[in-house]
Amino acid sequence: MLLVSYEKLLLNRRDETLRIAKFLGEEYYQSLVEDESLLEKVLERTSFDYMKKNLTLTHPDSEKGGERKTVNFFRKGVIGDGKKSLSSEQLERLKDMAVKKLKGSELFDEWLKE
């Protein structure tokens, strides 16, 4: 399993993208290392601004009623902002779950820093 934090990805997209490619398979990693234009295209298409502008989520229940409802899946793309949108109870539940599922992992240590 590969753990990827949004914080690390945002701070060093190139290295994290190559790390993800290597995890998926040496051939993907080598393709990106050997072809700078391909790597640049991947970085462009996986940027927050590009995805917010070009990717939408269609609410599954809206298709039943005939009218499709699209949802803005991407919010701000700011580190730590997601926690601001949660109530104190929700934050506590999230913290409890993180302790149970991620304790001892690099991702858990990063999450606690914030």
C-alpha distances in whole Angstrom, upper triangle without the diagonal:
4,6,10,13,16,18,17,16,20,21,20,19,20,18,15,15,16,12,11,13,12,9,10,13,16,18,17,17,20,22,21,22,25,26,27,28,25,23,25,25,22,22,25,24,21,23,24,27,27,24,27,30,28,26,27,26,29,29,29,32,34,34,36,39,40,39,35,34,32,29,29,25,25,27,27,24,25,23,24,26,24,25,28,28,27,30,30,29,26,25,26,24,21,21,21,18,16,18,17,13,12,15,14,11,12,12,14,17,17,18,21,22,23
4,6,10,13,15,13,13,16,18,16,15,16,14,11,12,13,9,8,11,10,7,9,12,15,17,15,15,18,20,19,20,23,24,24,25,22,20,22,23,19,19,22,21,18,20,21,24,24,22,24,27,26,24,26,25,28,29,29,32,34,34,36,39,39,38,35,33,30,28,27,23,23,24,25,21,22,20,21,23,22,23,26,27,26,29,29,29,26,24,25,24,20,21,21,19,16,18,18,14,12,15,14,11,11,10,13,15,15,16,19,20,21
4,7,10,12,10,11,14,15,15,14,16,14,11,12,14,10,9,13,13,10,13,16,18,20,18,17,21,22,20,21,25,25,25,26,24,21,23,23,19,19,22,21,17,19,19,23,23,21,23,26,26,23,25,24,27,28,28,31,33,34,36,38,39,37,34,32,29,27,25,21,21,22,22,19,19,17,17,20,18,19,23,23,23,26,26,26,23,21,22,21,17,17,18,16,13,15,16,12,10,13,12,9,8,7,10,12,11,12,15,16,17
4,7,9,7,7,11,12,12,11,13,12,8,10,12,9,8,12,13,11,13,16,18,20,17,16,20,21,19,20,23,23,23,24,21,18,20,20,17,16,18,18,14,15,15,19,20,18,20,23,23,21,22,22,26,26,27,31,32,33,35,37,38,36,32,30,27,25,23,19,18,19,19,15,16,14,15,17,16,18,21,21,22,25,25,25,22,20,22,21,17,18,20,17,14,17,18,15,12,15,15,11,9,7,11,13,11,11,15,16,16
4,5,5,6,9,10,11,11,14,13,9,12,14,12,11,15,16,15,17,20,21,23,20,19,23,23,21,22,26,25,24,25,23,20,21,21,18,16,19,18,14,15,14,18,19,17,18,22,22,21,22,22,25,26,28,30,32,33,35,37,38,36,32,30,26,24,21,18,16,17,16,13,13,10,11,14,13,14,17,18,19,22,22,23,20,18,20,19,15,16,18,16,13,16,17,15,12,15,15,11,9,6,10,11,8,9,12,13,12
4,6,5,6,8,10,10,13,13,10,12,15,14,13,16,18,17,18,21,23,24,21,20,24,24,21,22,26,25,23,24,22,19,19,19,16,14,16,16,12,12,11,14,16,14,15,19,19,18,19,20,23,24,26,29,30,31,34,35,36,33,30,27,24,21,18,15,13,13,12,9,9,7,9,11,11,13,16,17,17,21,22,23,20,18,20,20,16,17,20,18,15,18,20,18,15,18,18,15,13,10,13,14,10,10,14,14,13
4,5,5,6,9,10,13,13,10,13,16,15,15,18,19,19,20,23,25,26,23,21,25,25,22,23,26,26,24,25,23,20,20,21,18,16,18,18,14,13,12,16,18,17,17,21,22,21,23,23,27,28,30,32,33,35,37,38,39,36,33,30,27,24,21,18,15,15,13,10,9,6,8,11,12,13,15,17,18,21,22,23,21,18,20,21,17,17,20,19,16,19,21,19,16,18,18,15,12,10,12,12,8,9,12,11,10
4,5,5,6,8,10,9,7,10,13,11,12,15,16,16,18,21,21,23,20,18,22,22,19,20,23,23,21,23,21,18,18,20,17,14,17,18,14,13,14,17,19,18,19,22,23,22,24,25,29,30,32,34,35,36,39,41,41,39,35,32,29,26,24,21,18,18,16,13,12,10,12,15,15,17,19,21,22,25,25,27,24,21,23,24,20,19,22,21,18,20,22,20,16,18,18,14,11,10,13,12,9,11,14,13,13
4,6,5,5,8,8,6,8,11,10,10,13,15,15,16,19,20,21,18,16,20,20,17,18,21,21,19,20,18,15,15,16,13,11,13,14,10,10,11,14,15,15,16,19,20,19,21,22,26,27,29,32,33,34,37,38,38,36,32,30,27,24,21,18,16,16,15,11,12,10,13,15,16,18,20,21,22,26,26,28,25,22,25,25,21,21,24,22,19,22,24,21,18,20,20,17,14,12,15,16,12,14,17,16,16
4,6,6,9,10,9,10,13,14,14,16,18,18,20,22,23,24,21,19,22,22,19,20,23,22,19,20,19,16,15,16,14,11,13,14,11,9,9,12,14,14,15,17,19,18,21,22,26,27,30,32,33,34,37,38,38,35,32,29,26,23,20,18,14,15,12,9,9,8,12,13,14,17,18,20,21,25,26,27,25,22,25,25,22,22,25,24,21,23,26,23,21,23,23,19,16,14,17,17,13,14,17,16,15
4,6,9,10,9,11,14,14,15,17,19,19,21,23,24,25,22,20,22,23,19,19,23,22,20,21,20,17,16,18,16,13,15,17,14,12,12,15,17,17,18,21,22,22,24,26,30,31,33,36,36,38,41,42,42,39,36,33,30,27,24,21,18,18,15,12,11,10,13,15,17,18,20,22,24,27,27,29,26,24,26,27,23,23,26,25,22,24,27,24,21,23,22,19,16,15,17,16,13,15,17,15,15
4,6,6,6,8,10,11,12,14,16,17,18,20,20,22,19,16,19,19,16,16,19,19,16,18,17,14,14,16,14,11,14,15,13,12,13,16,17,17,19,21,22,22,25,27,30,32,34,37,37,38,42,43,43,40,36,34,31,28,25,23,20,20,18,14,14,13,16,18,20,21,23,25,26,30,30,32,29,27,29,29,26,25,28,27,24,26,28,25,22,24,23,19,16,15,19,18,15,17,20,18,18
4,6,5,6,8,10,10,12,14,15,16,18,18,19,16,14,17,17,13,14,17,16,14,15,14,11,11,12,10,7,10,12,9,9,11,13,14,14,17,19,19,19,22,24,27,29,31,35,35,35,39,40,40,37,34,32,28,26,23,20,18,19,17,13,14,14,17,19,20,22,24,25,27,30,31,32,29,27,30,30,26,26,29,27,24,27,28,25,23,25,24,21,18,16,20,20,17,18,21,20,20
4,6,5,6,9,10,11,12,14,15,17,16,17,14,12,14,14,10,10,14,13,11,13,12,8,9,11,9,7,11,13,11,11,14,16,16,17,19,21,21,21,24,26,30,32,34,37,37,38,41,43,42,40,36,34,31,29,26,23,21,22,21,17,18,17,21,23,23,26,28,29,30,34,35,36,33,31,33,33,29,29,32,30,27,29,31,28,25,27,26,22,19,19,22,22,19,21,24,23,23
4,5,5,6,9,10,10,12,14,15,15,16,14,11,13,14,11,11,14,15,13,15,14,11,12,15,12,11,14,16,13,14,16,19,19,19,22,24,24,24,27,28,32,34,35,39,39,39,43,44,44,42,38,36,33,31,28,25,23,24,22,19,19,18,21,23,24,26,28,29,30,34,34,35,32,30,32,32,28,28,31,29,25,27,29,26,23,25,23,20,17,17,20,20,17,20,23,21,22
4,5,5,6,9,10,11,12,14,15,16,13,11,14,15,12,13,16,17,15,17,15,12,13,15,12,10,14,15,12,12,14,18,18,17,20,22,22,21,24,25,29,30,32,35,36,36,39,41,41,39,35,33,30,28,25,22,20,21,20,17,17,16,19,21,21,23,25,26,27,31,31,32,29,27,29,29,25,25,27,25,22,24,26,22,20,22,21,17,14,14,17,18,15,17,20,19,20
4,5,5,6,9,10,11,12,13,14,11,9,12,12,9,11,14,14,13,14,12,9,11,12,8,8,11,12,9,11,14,16,16,15,18,20,20,19,22,23,27,29,30,34,34,34,38,39,39,37,33,32,28,27,24,21,19,21,21,17,18,18,21,22,22,25,27,28,29,32,33,34,31,29,31,30,27,27,29,27,24,27,28,24,22,24,24,20,17,16,20,21,18,20,23,23,23
4,5,5,6,9,10,11,10,11,9,6,9,10,7,8,12,12,12,14,12,9,11,13,10,10,14,14,13,14,17,20,19,19,22,24,23,23,26,27,30,32,33,37,37,37,41,43,42,40,36,35,32,30,28,25,23,25,24,21,22,21,24,26,26,28,30,31,32,36,36,37,34,32,34,33,29,30,32,29,26,28,29,26,23,26,24,21,18,18,22,22,20,22,25,25,25
4,5,5,6,9,10,10,12,10,8,11,13,11,11,15,16,15,18,15,12,15,16,13,13,17,17,14,16,18,22,21,20,23,25,25,24,26,27,31,32,33,37,38,38,40,43,42,41,37,36,32,30,28,25,24,25,25,21,22,20,23,25,25,26,29,30,31,34,34,35,32,30,31,30,27,27,29,26,23,25,26,23,20,22,21,17,15,15,19,19,17,20,23,22,23
4,5,5,6,9,10,12,9,8,12,13,11,13,16,16,16,18,15,12,15,15,12,12,16,15,12,15,17,20,19,18,21,23,22,21,23,24,27,29,30,33,34,34,37,39,39,37,34,32,29,27,26,22,21,23,23,20,21,20,22,24,23,25,28,28,29,32,33,33,30,28,30,29,25,26,28,25,22,24,25,21,19,22,21,17,16,15,19,20,18,20,23,23,24
4,5,5,6,7,8,5,5,9,9,8,10,13,13,14,15,12,10,14,14,11,12,15,15,13,16,18,21,20,19,22,24,22,22,24,25,28,30,31,34,35,35,38,40,39,38,34,34,30,29,27,24,23,26,26,22,24,23,25,27,26,29,31,32,32,36,37,37,33,32,34,33,29,30,31,28,26,28,28,25,23,25,24,21,19,19,22,23,22,23,27,27,27
4,5,5,5,8,7,5,8,10,10,10,13,15,16,18,15,13,16,17,14,15,19,18,17,19,22,25,23,22,26,28,26,25,28,28,32,33,34,37,38,38,41,43,43,42,38,37,34,32,31,28,26,29,28,25,26,25,27,29,28,30,33,34,34,38,38,38,35,33,35,33,30,30,32,29,26,28,28,25,22,25,23,20,18,19,22,23,22,24,27,27,28
4,5,7,10,9,8,12,13,13,14,17,18,19,21,18,16,19,19,16,17,20,19,17,20,22,25,24,22,25,28,26,25,27,27,30,31,32,35,36,36,39,41,41,40,36,35,32,31,30,26,25,28,28,24,26,24,26,28,27,29,32,32,32,35,36,36,32,31,32,31,27,28,29,26,23,25,25,21,19,22,21,17,16,16,20,21,20,22,25,26,27
4,7,8,7,8,11,12,12,14,16,17,18,20,16,15,18,18,14,16,19,18,16,19,21,24,23,21,24,26,24,23,25,25,28,30,30,33,34,34,36,39,39,38,34,33,31,29,28,25,25,27,28,25,27,25,27,29,28,30,33,33,33,36,37,37,33,32,34,32,28,29,30,27,25,27,27,23,22,24,24,20,19,19,22,24,23,24,28,28,29
4,5,5,7,9,10,11,13,14,16,18,19,16,15,19,19,16,18,21,20,19,22,24,27,25,24,27,29,27,26,28,29,31,33,33,37,38,37,39,42,42,41,37,37,34,33,32,29,28,31,31,28,30,28,31,32,31,33,36,36,37,40,40,40,37,36,37,35,32,33,34,30,28,30,30,26,25,27,26,22,22,22,25,27,26,27,30,31,32
4,5,5,6,9,10,10,12,14,16,18,15,15,18,19,16,18,22,21,20,23,26,28,27,26,29,31,29,28,31,31,34,36,36,40,41,40,43,45,45,44,40,40,37,36,34,31,30,33,33,29,31,30,32,34,33,35,38,39,39,42,43,43,40,38,39,38,35,35,36,33,31,32,32,29,27,29,27,24,23,23,27,28,27,29,32,32,33
4,5,5,6,9,10,10,12,15,16,13,13,17,17,15,18,21,20,19,23,26,28,26,25,29,30,28,27,30,31,33,36,36,39,40,39,42,44,43,43,39,39,36,35,34,31,30,33,33,30,32,31,34,35,35,37,40,40,40,44,45,45,41,40,42,40,37,37,38,35,33,35,35,31,30,32,31,27,26,26,30,31,30,31,35,35,35
4,6,5,6,9,10,11,13,14,11,10,14,14,12,14,17,16,16,19,22,24,22,21,25,26,24,23,26,27,30,32,33,36,37,36,39,42,41,39,36,35,32,32,30,27,27,29,30,26,28,28,30,32,31,34,36,36,37,41,42,42,38,37,39,37,34,35,36,33,31,33,33,29,28,30,29,26,24,24,28,29,27,29,32,32,33
4,5,5,6,9,10,12,14,11,10,13,14,12,14,17,17,16,19,22,24,22,22,26,27,25,25,28,29,32,34,35,39,39,39,42,44,43,42,38,37,34,33,31,28,27,30,29,26,27,27,29,31,31,33,36,36,37,40,41,41,38,36,38,37,33,34,36,33,30,32,32,29,27,29,28,24,22,22,26,27,25,27,30,30,31
4,5,5,6,8,11,13,11,10,14,15,14,16,19,19,19,21,24,26,25,25,28,29,28,27,31,32,35,37,38,42,42,41,44,47,46,44,41,40,37,36,34,32,30,33,32,29,31,30,33,34,34,37,39,40,40,44,45,45,42,40,42,41,37,38,39,37,34,36,36,33,30,33,31,27,26,26,30,30,29,31,34,33,34
4,6,5,6,9,10,8,8,12,12,11,14,16,16,17,19,23,24,22,23,26,27,25,25,28,30,33,35,36,40,40,39,42,44,43,42,38,38,35,34,32,30,29,31,31,28,30,30,33,34,34,36,39,39,40,44,45,45,42,40,43,41,38,38,40,37,35,37,37,34,32,34,33,29,28,27,31,32,30,32,35,35,35
4,6,5,6,8,6,5,9,10,9,10,13,14,14,16,20,21,19,20,24,24,23,23,27,28,31,34,35,39,39,38,41,44,42,41,37,36,33,32,30,28,26,29,28,25,27,26,30,31,31,34,36,36,38,41,42,43,39,38,40,39,35,36,38,35,33,35,36,32,30,33,31,28,25,25,29,29,27,29,32,32,32
4,6,7,10,9,7,11,13,12,13,16,17,17,19,22,24,22,23,27,27,26,27,30,32,35,37,38,42,42,42,45,47,46,44,41,40,36,35,33,31,29,31,30,27,28,28,31,33,33,35,37,38,39,43,44,45,41,40,42,41,37,37,39,37,34,36,37,34,31,33,31,28,26,26,30,30,28,30,33,32,32
4,6,9,9,9,12,13,13,15,17,19,19,21,25,26,24,25,29,29,27,28,32,34,37,39,40,44,44,43,46,49,47,46,42,41,38,37,35,33,31,34,33,30,31,31,34,36,36,39,41,41,43,46,47,48,45,43,45,44,41,41,43,40,38,40,40,37,35,37,35,32,29,29,33,33,31,34,37,36,36
4,6,5,7,9,10,11,13,14,16,17,19,22,23,21,22,26,26,24,25,29,31,34,37,38,42,42,41,44,46,44,43,39,39,35,35,33,31,29,32,31,28,30,30,33,34,35,38,40,40,42,45,46,47,44,42,45,44,40,41,43,40,38,40,41,37,35,38,36,33,30,30,34,34,32,34,37,36,36
4,5,5,6,9,10,10,12,14,15,16,20,21,19,21,24,24,23,24,28,30,34,37,38,42,41,41,44,46,44,42,39,38,34,34,31,30,28,30,28,25,27,27,31,32,33,36,37,38,40,43,45,46,42,41,43,43,39,40,42,40,37,39,40,37,35,37,36,32,29,29,33,33,30,32,35,34,34
4,5,5,6,9,10,10,12,14,15,19,19,17,19,22,22,20,22,26,28,31,35,36,40,39,38,42,43,42,40,36,36,32,32,30,28,26,28,27,25,27,28,31,32,33,36,37,37,39,43,45,46,42,41,44,43,39,40,43,40,38,40,41,38,36,38,37,34,31,30,34,34,32,33,36,35,35
4,5,5,6,9,10,11,12,14,18,19,16,17,21,21,19,20,24,26,29,32,33,37,36,36,39,41,39,38,34,34,30,30,28,26,25,27,26,24,26,27,30,31,31,34,36,36,38,41,43,44,40,39,42,41,37,38,40,38,35,38,39,35,33,36,35,31,29,28,32,33,30,31,35,34,34
4,5,5,6,9,10,11,12,16,17,15,16,20,20,19,20,24,26,29,32,33,37,36,36,40,41,40,38,34,34,30,29,27,25,23,25,24,21,23,24,27,28,28,31,33,33,35,39,40,41,38,36,39,38,34,35,38,35,32,35,36,33,30,33,32,28,26,25,29,29,26,28,31,30,30
4,5,5,6,9,10,11,14,15,13,15,18,18,17,19,23,25,28,31,33,37,36,36,39,41,39,37,34,33,29,28,26,24,22,24,23,20,22,23,26,27,28,31,32,32,35,38,40,41,38,36,39,39,35,36,38,36,33,36,37,34,32,35,34,30,27,26,30,30,27,29,32,31,30
4,5,5,6,8,10,14,14,11,13,16,16,14,16,20,22,25,29,30,34,33,33,36,38,36,34,30,30,26,26,23,22,20,23,22,20,22,23,27,27,27,31,32,32,34,38,40,41,37,36,39,38,35,36,38,36,34,37,38,34,32,35,35,31,29,27,31,31,28,29,33,32,31
4,5,5,6,8,12,13,11,12,15,16,14,15,18,21,24,27,28,32,31,31,35,36,35,33,29,28,25,24,22,20,18,21,21,18,20,21,24,25,25,28,30,30,32,35,37,38,34,33,36,35,31,33,35,32,30,33,34,30,29,32,31,27,25,24,27,28,25,26,30,29,28
4,6,5,6,10,11,10,11,14,15,14,15,19,21,25,27,29,33,32,32,36,37,36,34,30,29,25,24,21,19,17,19,18,15,18,18,22,22,23,26,27,28,30,33,35,36,33,31,34,34,30,31,34,31,29,32,33,30,28,30,30,26,24,22,26,26,23,24,28,27,26
4,6,5,9,9,7,9,12,12,12,13,17,20,23,26,28,32,31,31,35,36,34,32,28,27,23,22,20,18,16,18,17,15,18,19,23,23,23,26,28,28,30,34,36,37,33,32,35,35,31,33,35,33,31,34,35,32,30,33,33,29,27,25,28,29,26,26,30,29,27
4,6,8,9,6,7,10,10,9,10,14,17,20,23,25,28,27,27,31,32,31,29,25,24,20,20,17,16,14,17,17,15,18,20,23,22,22,26,27,27,29,33,35,36,32,31,34,33,30,32,34,32,30,33,34,31,29,32,33,29,27,25,28,29,26,26,30,29,28
4,6,8,7,6,10,11,10,10,14,16,20,22,24,27,27,27,31,32,31,29,25,24,20,19,16,14,12,15,15,12,15,16,19,19,19,23,24,24,26,30,31,32,29,28,31,30,26,28,31,28,26,29,30,27,26,29,29,25,23,21,24,25,22,22,26,25,24
4,6,5,6,9,10,11,11,15,17,21,23,25,29,28,29,32,33,32,30,26,24,20,19,16,14,11,13,12,10,13,14,17,17,18,21,22,22,25,28,30,32,28,27,30,30,26,28,31,28,26,30,31,28,26,29,29,26,23,21,24,25,21,22,25,24,23
4,6,5,6,8,10,10,13,15,19,21,23,26,26,27,30,31,30,28,24,22,18,16,13,11,8,9,9,6,10,12,15,14,15,18,19,19,21,25,27,29,25,24,28,27,24,25,28,27,25,28,30,27,25,28,29,26,23,21,23,24,21,20,24,23,21
4,6,5,6,9,10,13,16,19,21,24,27,26,27,31,31,30,27,24,21,18,16,13,12,9,10,9,8,11,14,17,16,17,20,21,20,23,27,29,31,28,27,30,30,27,29,32,30,28,32,33,31,29,32,33,29,27,24,27,28,24,24,27,26,23
4,6,5,6,8,11,15,18,21,23,26,25,26,29,30,29,26,22,21,17,16,13,13,11,13,12,11,15,17,20,19,19,23,24,23,26,29,32,33,30,29,33,32,29,31,33,31,30,33,34,31,30,33,34,30,28,25,28,29,26,26,29,28,26
4,5,5,5,8,11,15,17,20,23,22,23,26,27,26,23,20,18,14,13,11,9,8,11,12,11,14,17,19,18,17,21,22,21,23,27,30,30,27,27,30,29,26,28,31,28,27,30,31,29,28,31,32,28,27,24,26,28,25,24,27,27,25
4,6,6,8,10,14,16,19,22,21,22,25,26,25,22,19,16,13,11,8,8,6,8,9,9,13,16,18,16,16,20,20,19,21,25,28,29,25,25,29,28,25,27,30,28,27,31,32,29,28,31,33,30,28,25,27,28,25,24,27,27,24
4,6,8,12,15,17,20,23,21,22,26,26,25,21,18,17,13,12,10,10,9,11,12,12,16,19,21,19,19,23,23,22,25,28,31,32,29,29,32,32,29,31,34,32,31,34,35,33,32,35,36,33,31,28,30,32,29,28,31,30,28
4,7,10,13,16,19,22,20,20,24,25,23,20,17,16,12,12,11,11,10,13,15,15,18,21,23,22,21,25,25,24,26,30,33,34,30,30,34,33,30,32,35,32,31,35,36,33,32,35,37,33,32,29,31,33,30,29,32,32,30
4,7,10,13,16,19,17,18,21,22,21,19,15,14,10,10,9,8,9,12,14,14,18,20,22,20,19,23,24,22,24,28,31,31,27,28,31,30,27,30,32,29,28,32,33,30,29,33,34,31,30,27,29,31,28,27,30,31,28
4,7,10,12,15,14,14,18,19,18,15,12,10,6,6,6,7,9,12,15,15,19,21,23,20,19,23,23,21,23,26,29,29,26,27,30,28,26,29,31,29,28,32,32,30,30,33,35,32,31,28,30,32,29,28,31,31,29
4,6,9,12,11,12,15,16,16,14,10,8,5,5,7,6,9,13,16,17,20,22,23,21,19,22,23,20,21,25,28,27,24,25,28,26,24,27,29,26,27,30,30,28,28,32,34,31,30,27,29,31,29,27,30,31,29
4,6,9,8,8,12,13,12,10,7,6,4,6,9,9,13,16,19,20,23,25,26,24,21,25,25,22,23,26,30,29,26,27,30,28,26,30,31,28,29,33,32,30,31,34,37,34,34,30,32,34,32,30,33,35,32
4,6,6,7,10,11,12,10,7,6,6,7,10,10,14,16,20,21,24,26,26,24,21,24,24,21,22,24,28,27,23,26,28,26,25,28,29,27,28,31,31,29,30,34,36,34,34,30,31,34,32,30,33,34,32
4,5,6,8,10,11,11,8,8,9,10,14,13,17,20,23,24,27,29,28,26,24,26,27,24,24,26,30,28,25,27,30,27,26,29,30,27,29,32,31,29,31,34,37,34,35,31,32,36,34,31,34,36,34
4,5,6,7,9,10,8,8,11,12,15,16,19,21,25,26,29,31,30,28,25,27,28,24,25,26,30,28,25,28,30,28,27,31,31,29,30,34,33,31,33,36,39,37,37,34,35,38,36,33,36,38,36
4,5,6,7,6,5,5,9,11,14,15,19,21,25,26,29,31,31,28,26,28,29,25,26,28,31,30,27,30,32,30,29,33,34,31,33,36,35,34,35,39,41,39,39,36,36,39,38,35,38,39,37
4,5,5,6,5,8,10,13,16,17,21,23,27,28,31,33,33,31,28,31,32,28,29,31,34,33,30,33,35,32,31,35,36,33,34,38,37,35,36,40,43,40,40,37,38,41,39,37,40,42,39
4,6,8,8,11,14,16,19,20,24,26,30,31,34,36,36,33,30,33,33,30,30,32,35,34,31,34,36,33,32,36,37,34,36,39,38,36,38,41,44,42,42,39,40,43,41,39,42,44,41
4,6,8,10,13,16,19,21,24,26,30,32,35,37,36,34,31,33,34,30,31,32,36,34,32,35,37,34,34,38,38,36,37,41,40,38,40,44,46,44,44,41,42,45,43,40,43,45,42
4,6,9,13,16,19,21,24,26,30,32,35,37,37,34,32,35,35,31,32,34,38,37,34,37,39,37,36,39,40,38,39,43,42,40,41,45,48,45,45,42,43,46,44,41,44,46,43
4,6,10,13,16,18,22,23,27,29,32,34,34,32,29,32,32,29,30,32,36,35,32,34,37,35,34,38,39,37,38,41,41,39,40,44,46,44,44,40,41,44,42,39,42,44,41
4,6,10,13,15,18,20,24,25,29,31,31,29,27,29,30,26,28,30,34,33,30,32,35,33,31,35,36,34,35,38,38,36,37,41,43,40,40,37,38,41,38,36,39,40,38
4,7,10,12,15,17,21,22,25,28,28,25,23,26,26,23,24,26,30,30,27,29,32,30,29,32,34,31,32,36,36,34,35,38,41,38,38,34,35,38,36,33,36,37,34
4,7,9,12,14,17,19,22,25,25,22,21,24,24,21,23,25,29,29,26,27,30,29,27,30,32,30,30,34,34,32,33,36,38,36,35,31,33,35,33,31,34,35,32
4,6,9,11,14,16,19,21,22,19,17,20,20,17,19,22,25,25,22,24,27,25,24,27,29,27,27,31,31,29,30,33,35,33,32,28,29,32,29,27,30,31,28
4,6,7,11,13,16,18,19,16,15,18,18,15,18,21,24,25,22,23,26,25,23,26,28,26,26,30,31,29,29,32,34,31,30,27,28,30,27,25,28,29,26
4,7,10,11,14,16,17,14,13,16,17,14,16,20,23,23,20,20,24,22,20,23,25,23,23,27,27,25,25,28,30,28,27,23,24,27,24,22,25,26,23
4,7,7,11,13,14,12,11,15,15,13,16,20,22,23,20,20,23,23,20,22,25,23,22,26,27,25,25,28,29,27,25,22,23,25,22,20,23,24,21
4,6,9,11,12,9,9,12,12,11,14,17,20,21,18,18,22,22,19,21,24,23,22,26,27,26,25,28,29,27,25,22,23,25,21,19,22,22,19
4,5,9,10,8,9,12,12,11,15,18,21,23,20,19,23,23,20,22,25,24,23,26,28,26,25,28,29,26,25,21,22,23,20,18,21,20,17
4,7,9,8,9,12,13,13,16,19,21,23,20,19,22,23,19,21,24,23,21,24,26,24,23,25,26,24,21,18,20,21,17,16,19,18,16
4,6,6,8,11,11,12,15,18,20,22,19,17,21,22,19,19,23,22,20,23,26,24,22,24,25,23,20,17,19,19,15,14,17,16,13
4,6,8,9,10,12,14,18,18,21,18,16,19,20,16,17,20,20,17,20,23,21,19,21,22,19,17,14,15,15,12,11,13,12,9
4,6,6,7,10,11,14,15,17,15,12,15,17,14,14,17,17,15,18,21,20,18,19,21,19,17,14,14,14,11,9,11,10,7
4,5,5,7,10,13,14,17,14,12,16,17,14,15,19,19,17,20,23,22,20,22,24,22,20,17,17,18,15,13,15,14,11
4,5,5,7,11,13,14,11,10,14,14,12,13,17,16,15,18,20,19,18,20,23,21,20,16,16,18,15,12,14,15,12
4,5,5,8,9,11,9,7,11,12,10,11,14,14,13,16,18,18,17,19,21,20,19,16,15,16,14,11,12,13,10
4,6,8,9,12,11,9,13,14,13,14,17,18,17,19,22,22,21,22,25,24,23,19,18,19,17,14,15,15,12
4,7,10,12,9,9,13,14,13,15,18,18,17,20,22,22,22,24,26,25,24,21,20,22,19,16,17,18,15
4,7,8,6,6,10,10,9,12,14,15,15,18,19,20,20,21,24,23,23,20,19,20,19,15,16,18,15
4,5,5,6,9,10,10,12,14,15,16,18,20,21,21,23,26,25,25,22,20,22,21,17,18,19,16
4,5,5,6,9,10,10,12,14,15,16,19,20,20,21,24,24,24,21,19,20,20,16,16,18,15
4,5,5,6,9,10,11,12,14,15,17,18,20,20,24,24,25,22,19,21,21,17,17,20,17
4,5,5,6,9,10,11,12,14,15,16,17,19,22,22,23,19,17,20,19,15,16,18,16
4,5,5,6,9,10,10,12,14,15,15,16,20,19,20,17,15,16,16,12,12,15,13
4,5,5,6,9,10,11,12,14,15,15,19,19,20,18,15,17,17,13,13,16,14
4,5,5,6,9,10,11,12,14,15,18,19,20,17,15,17,18,14,14,18,16
4,5,5,6,9,10,10,11,13,16,16,17,14,12,15,15,11,12,15,14
4,5,5,6,9,10,10,11,14,14,15,13,10,12,13,9,9,12,12
4,5,5,6,9,10,10,14,15,17,15,11,14,15,12,12,16,15
4,5,5,6,8,10,13,13,16,13,11,14,15,12,13,16,16
4,5,5,5,7,10,10,12,9,7,10,11,9,10,13,13
4,6,6,5,9,10,12,11,7,10,12,10,10,14,15
4,6,6,10,11,14,13,10,13,15,13,13,17,18
4,6,9,9,12,11,9,12,14,12,14,17,18
4,6,6,8,7,5,9,11,10,11,14,15
4,6,9,9,6,8,11,10,10,13,16
4,7,8,7,7,11,12,11,14,17
4,5,5,7,9,10,11,13,16
4,5,5,6,9,10,11,14
4,5,5,6,9,10,12
4,5,5,6,9,11
4,5,5,7,10
4,5,5,7
4,5,6
4,5
4
